[in-house]
């Protein structure tokens, strides 16, 4: 069964100039390339080290470089959208400087821990921000395509969702992240936690374990997170960033299974990161009286940079009134942060001790 799958994000109908706060690698690798593809106008940029902002501005033809956030706010054009690409510990002090009612896209995660996430939520409510967190995996072409098929009921009732990542991740290219005391779930698997929530809602509970590597000075590099949705719906995340044994047995995929079919999406970006390999999107819809057949669909774009169009576009469309729901709003993402916090609590507390059963 061949289907015309709609997976590209709808763009805003009004021009909303962007001011970027921060000029790190994610800006040049994803934000700005995505905005160029979409035709979004970037009005200005500000960074703690101005020379870095000037370099990025020259590379991407950004007309204004500011000396401070306060100056950026003072000189901001009408209908501006702020794009925060700084580290989480800087969020609160920066958000306090932005005008009440602003439209803001905040880089994930929503703070360094759940307490900070709650502070960010309270501040966004107090200042009446239209604030979204940049969980852009929700808008990767292979995720949007899966959502289209599932929302159309084409694979039936969803009963199983799995994310499996078995790769070699070069953490050393993220110097500000590699030292984090909550590395793997807080900065990587959090994407999948948010993704599963976006399809299945909040779980009743989670079981989790995040682990170190014996030869590496990292807080964690492998995790398993099992979501409890009752006795039918199964959802699990398995990540292993230590598989440094060549490409043959590396894996990186999301799988959805339903009563009428299944979808498998290979996340090519994570293989040989940051270079990546092509994504692969496949689906199988069972037709009565026929043997199952898998269809492979070539989708345009990938997680980086195209998915970054989706989060910004949704914020802009919500800001102008075209979209009624801000999908990755702080009000929604506080739930993702709660699941992450629960995963760490579960990991720390451990499971049921077998020795107790043998007494």
Secondary structure, DSSP 8 states (H G I E B T S, - for coil): -------S----SS---EEEE--SHHIIIIIHHHHHHHT--EEEEE-SSHHHHHHHHHHHT-SEEESSHHHHHHT--TT-EEEE-S-GGGHHHHHTTS-TT-EEEE-SSSSSSHHHHHHHHHHHHHTT-EEEE--GGGGSHHHHHHHHHHHTTTT-SEEEEEEEEE-B--GGG-TTTTT-TTHHIIIIIHHHHHHHHHHH---SEEEEEEE--TTS--S-SEEEEEEE--SS-EEEEEEETB--S-STT-EEEEEEEESSEEEEEE-GGGTTTTT----EEEEEE--TTS---EEEE--S--TTTTHHHHHHHHHHHHHHTS-S--TTBHHHHHHHHHHHHHHHHHHHH----HHHHT-
